[in-house]
């Protein structure tokens, strides 16, 4: 492995997430060269054999050959990082130095930690022989979890991120950063900490996928994060206005949803 010019391969069946991880790596580790991107496990193995990267970022769930199966073909020949939407795949061996994991959507702080560990391992020039048993144990444990019916197709309880068009690019918006959403007949405006964007998904579909402990519908066209509410003022005819922390927007609360704020 070349210490002065570390190389990597990214494998994920979602193009937007592949590109998002590549951009994150470019910021966190400018020296790293991403040699290629694979759309599935079989393509990942083929690219790995051809390109021989130092590091492989593998999505756990991919069609055909999944990330865990692909990892078996790469074990001990590269540093492996599993990427998953499901925290339960963070098995103990990950933290014992055998390999690492990232949870989607990948946060910059977590990515920086992973980059630091990878850089430390690369200074050893090759995956250490001492972690072989832990690596095999981690892959075996992941394989077993994927075979379990309850884990074979796990579903996150609530929506974790939204895809939105921002100018000429696509933006991946963490749901936890969203302040409010407001719909008209065709589009929904999504407002989050860093900006706003339009998506085509209607409010009635979004609210079913959001954590009700965090997001509430306050109007037929408005959903708001409870964390963002500063205070509520009563209006005429059993309506109210929502005021947001640190923002000028005032959101309407219709009569049908006023009961949510009776105690406020």
N, C-alpha and C positions, 0 to 999 in steps of 0.2 A: 504494500500500500504506500502511496506517495504522501508523505507528511506535509510537504510544502503546497500541495494542490489537492486537498481532499475532494472526493467525488461522491455523488449520491444518485439514487434512483427513487422515484416516487410512483407508487402503485395505488390507484383508487379508481373506482368505477364512476365517480362523479367529477366531471371536468372542472366545475367551478371550485370544488374543494382541492383538487390537485393544484390548480393555479393559485389559490389562496395560500396553500402551504408553501409553494415555490416562492411567492412574494415574501412571506414571512421569513423564510430561510435566507433570502437575499438581504433582508434587513438585519437579521440576527447573526448571520455568518457570511459576510460578503465574499470571503475566500472560497467558500464551498461552490463547487461546480455541479449543478444538476444536469446529468448527462442525458436523461430521458424520463418520460412519463409513460406508465403502463395503465391500461384500462381494465385489466383483470389479472388473475393469478398466473395463467399460462403465459400471457404476454410479459409479465414481470419476470418469470423464470427465463424466458428466451432473451429478454434484454439484459438480464443479469449475466448470463453466460457470454453474451457478446461484448458487453461494456465493462464488466468486472468492477463495479463501483465499490467504494469503501463502505458506504452506508446505504441501507434500503429502508424506506418508509413504506410500510405495508398496511393497507386497510384490512381489517379482520374480515369483514363481510364483502366479498366480491363474487360475481357470478362465475360459474364453472369451478375452477380451482380457487379456493378462498386463500386469504392471506396466511393463515396458519399452515395450510398444506404447502403453499409456495415457500414458506420459511424453512421447511424441512430440506428443500433443495439448496438453500443458501447458508444454512447453519455452519458456523465456524469459519466461513469464508468472507463474512461481512458483518458489520455491526447492524443489528436489526432494531427497528423502532416500529411497534404496532400503532396504528391509528384507528380509533374506534369511537363510535357514538355512545358506547355503553360502558360506564365506569366499572361494571362488575367484572370486566375482563382484565382489570389491573391486578393480576395475580402477584403473590408475594415475590416470586422469582424475578419480577421486573425490577424491584427495588434492591435485589441482591447482586446486581451487576451483570446478570445474564443478558438482558436486553432492556428496552425502555418502551414507554407507551405515551401516546397523546390522545386526549379526548376531544372530539369535535364539538363545536367549532374550536379550533386550536387557539388558545390564548397566548399572547406575546410573552407573558411572564413564564408560563409553563414551557413554551418553546425555548426560551433563553436558558432555562434550567437543563433541558434536554441537550441543547447545543453544548453547554458547558461540560456535561458528562461525556458526550461524544468526543469532544476535543481532548479530554483527559484520557480516554481510551485510545484514541488515535496516537497519542504520544507513546503508547506501548507498542505501536507498529502493527499489531494484529490482535484479534480477539484472543484473550488470554486462555490458555489451556485449562486453567483452574475453574473456569465457569462452564465448561462443557456439560457437566452433570446438571447444573442449575438451568442451563439453556434447554436441554432435553426435557427436564421436568416441567418447565414453563410451557413448552410447545405441547407436551403430552396433556397438561392440565387444560390448556385452551382447546385442544382437540376434543377432549371429553365434554367440555362445556358446550361446544358446538353440536355435539351429538345428542345432548339432552333436549328433549322436545321443548321444554320451557325456555331453553336458551337458544334453540336453533333459529328462531325468528323473533328475538326480543323487540319490543316496541317501547320507545321512550314514552313516559307517561304524558308529557306535554311537548309542544313545539319548542325547539331549541334555537332556531334561527330562521330568518326570512331572506329570500333572494329578491333583490329589487334593482331596477335600472336607475343608475345615477349618471346622467350624461350619456357617454358612449360606452360605459362599462357596467358590469354587473357587480352589485355590492352584496356581501354576506353580512346581515345585520343580526347580532346576538339578541334574542328576544328579551333577555334580562335588561338590556339597555333601552328598550322601547319605553317612551313616556306615554304616548297616546296614539290612537289611530282613528281616522275619521273618513267615512265613505260618502261618495256620491253615487250616481246611478251606474257608473262604469268602473270607477277606480277607488282604491283606498289609499289615503295619505298616511304614511308611517312616519312618525316623528320620534327620533331617538337622540341620545346625548350629542352625537356628532353631526346631525343634519336631518334631512327629510327626503322621502322618495315616494313614488307612486307604484302600487302593485295592482294587479287585476283581481286578486282574491277578495271576495266580499266579506264584510264584517260577520255575517251570519255563519260563514265557514270558519273564519279565524277564531271566533270566540269558543268554538267547540274544541279547539286544539290548544288553548291557553290555560295555564294554571289558575283556577278560580280563586286561589288564595292570594294571587298577585294582580290579576287583571279582572276588571268588572265592566260590564256593559252599562252605560248610564243613559243612553239614548239609542234609538234605533240605528243611528249612524255613528255612534261614538263608543269606543272602548278605551279605558284609561288604566294605567298602572296605579295601584293603591299607594305605592311607595312615592309617587310623584305628587300626590295631593297635599296642598298646604292647608286649605280650609274650604268650607262650603257656605255659601250665603243663600238664604231662602228668597224665592221670587214669587210673583203672583201666580194664582191658580195652581197651587201645589207643584211648582217647579222649583229648580234651584240652579245655581251656577257653581262650577268647580274652579277653584284657583290653584295653580300649580306652583311648586317650589322653584323659585328663581326664573320663572318664565312669565311672559305677558299674556299668553293665551288664556281665555276663559271658556270653559267647556259647559255646554248645557246639560242639565239633568232633567229628563222628562218625568211626568207624573208616575209613569209605570215603574220607574227605578228609584223614586225618592225614598222608598222604604229602606234602601241600603244605607242611608245616611241619617236615619232617625236619631241615632245616639250621638251624632257628631255635633 
